[in-house]
């Protein structure tokens, strides 16, 4: 009897192929056209997106990408490729592929790369530790679209999230401890998660609960008083209310209240990207220092650290 051959598909959001207005425009057009991301009625959204948002936002975002671009490409792509390669080396008998929800390599190309290796079972690992309809559910939607026309489809094991996975929590705790050892323990550890519209949560998205679960588990693992940790939400877009408290406004408030030393971690990001390296490490640092703060340090994402790769190995083990 033929043994099932399993492959692993790592998935992340995606990134422009270059830090140019044209490349950013292509990426944002695809990203912001997904109904899971923006659910505004299309008759209203298309003119706004194409006539206002893309022309105005693309050049500005391209400049931000230029400020963090690495020799090998965008940070998200560089670190995602490192994760893919490290996991492949750790599991030499298991095919591993990378797919992005938006941009290249596409989710479809990742699936096809595994099928080309005669895989008949795919473990899909969206690298979003906390489930949200705007991220994880979008991966599920796209997988269905990819497979709908195939005569022979593989078995699928889909990892919804890993917000309270013990290996994930320990990897975060180890990263925080290393930062404390290098820079001293801060007055406050700020955990900044990507935001979503409050309306999505009110309609049933359990993302904020999953973020709170990660926060509680991390505080417990670190063994520090809960009052020395704060959870906030970043990267809001548009005019409607998003999850609060907002990271930028919180940092301004903390600086004004006399908090001197803050370290910031973004537990919802499996790899560093524009939102961590520019928005958090640069923009929000300026907000805090200008408001009276004295020390501000960003703790990098787990990226391709040994702890992170071991987490992926253990997380996918029950399905391999």
FENMOBEL-V903944 format. One record per residue. N is the residue number from 1. OMEGA is omega as a letter, one per 30 degrees, with the letter a starting at -180 (999 if undefined). Layout:
BEGIN
((N:OMEGA) (N:OMEGA))
END
This chain:
BEGIN
((1:a) (2:l) (3:l) (4:l) (5:a) (6:l) (7:a) (8:l) (9:l) (10:a) (11:l) (12:a) (13:a) (14:a) (15:l) (16:l) (17:a) (18:l) (19:a) (20:l) (21:a) (22:a) (23:l) (24:l) (25:l) (26:a) (27:a) (28:l) (29:l) (30:a) (31:a) (32:l) (33:l) (34:a) (35:l) (36:a) (37:l) (38:a) (39:l) (40:l) (41:a) (42:a) (43:l) (44:a) (45:a) (46:l) (47:l) (48:a) (49:a) (50:a) (51:a) (52:a) (53:a) (54:l) (55:a) (56:a) (57:a) (58:l) (59:a) (60:l) (61:l) (62:l) (63:l) (64:l) (65:l) (66:a) (67:a) (68:a) (69:a) (70:a) (71:a) (72:a) (73:l) (74:l) (75:a) (76:a) (77:a) (78:a) (79:l) (80:l) (81:l) (82:l) (83:l) (84:a) (85:a) (86:l) (87:l) (88:l) (89:l) (90:a) (91:a) (92:a) (93:a) (94:l) (95:l) (96:l) (97:l) (98:l) (99:l) (100:l) (101:a) (102:a) (103:a) (104:f) (105:a) (106:l) (107:a) (108:l) (109:l) (110:l) (111:a) (112:l) (113:l) (114:l) (115:l) (116:l) (117:l) (118:l) (119:l) (120:l) (121:a) (122:l) (123:a) (124:a) (125:l) (126:a) (127:l) (128:a) (129:a) (130:a) (131:l) (132:l) (133:a) (134:l) (135:a) (136:a) (137:l) (138:l) (139:l) (140:l) (141:a) (142:l) (143:l) (144:l) (145:a) (146:a) (147:a) (148:a) (149:a) (150:l) (151:a) (152:a) (153:l) (154:l) (155:a) (156:l) (157:a) (158:a) (159:a) (160:l) (161:a) (162:a) (163:a) (164:l) (165:a) (166:l) (167:l) (168:a) (169:l) (170:l) (171:l) (172:a) (173:l) (174:l) (175:l) (176:l) (177:l) (178:l) (179:l) (180:a) (181:a) (182:a) (183:a) (184:l) (185:a) (186:l) (187:a) (188:l) (189:a) (190:l) (191:a) (192:l) (193:l) (194:a) (195:l) (196:l) (197:l) (198:a) (199:l) (200:l) (201:l) (202:a) (203:l) (204:l) (205:a) (206:l) (207:a) (208:l) (209:l) (210:l) (211:l) (212:l) (213:l) (214:a) (215:a) (216:a) (217:a) (218:l) (219:l) (220:a) (221:a) (222:a) (223:l) (224:a) (225:a) (226:a) (227:l) (228:l) (229:l) (230:l) (231:l) (232:a) (233:a) (234:l) (235:l) (236:a) (237:l) (238:a) (239:a) (240:a) (241:l) (242:l) (243:l) (244:g) (245:l) (246:a) (247:a) (248:a) (249:l) (250:a) (251:l) (252:a) (253:a) (254:l) (255:l) (256:a) (257:l) (258:l) (259:a) (260:a) (261:l) (262:l) (263:a) (264:l) (265:l) (266:a) (267:a) (268:a) (269:a) (270:l) (271:l) (272:a) (273:a) (274:a) (275:l) (276:a) (277:l) (278:a) (279:a) (280:a) (281:a) (282:a) (283:a) (284:l) (285:l) (286:l) (287:a) (288:a) (289:l) (290:l) (291:l) (292:l) (293:a) (294:a) (295:a) (296:a) (297:l) (298:l) (299:a) (300:l) (301:a) (302:l) (303:a) (304:l) (305:a) (306:l) (307:a) (308:l) (309:l) (310:l) (311:l) (312:l) (313:a) (314:a) (315:a) (316:a) (317:a) (318:a) (319:a) (320:999))
END
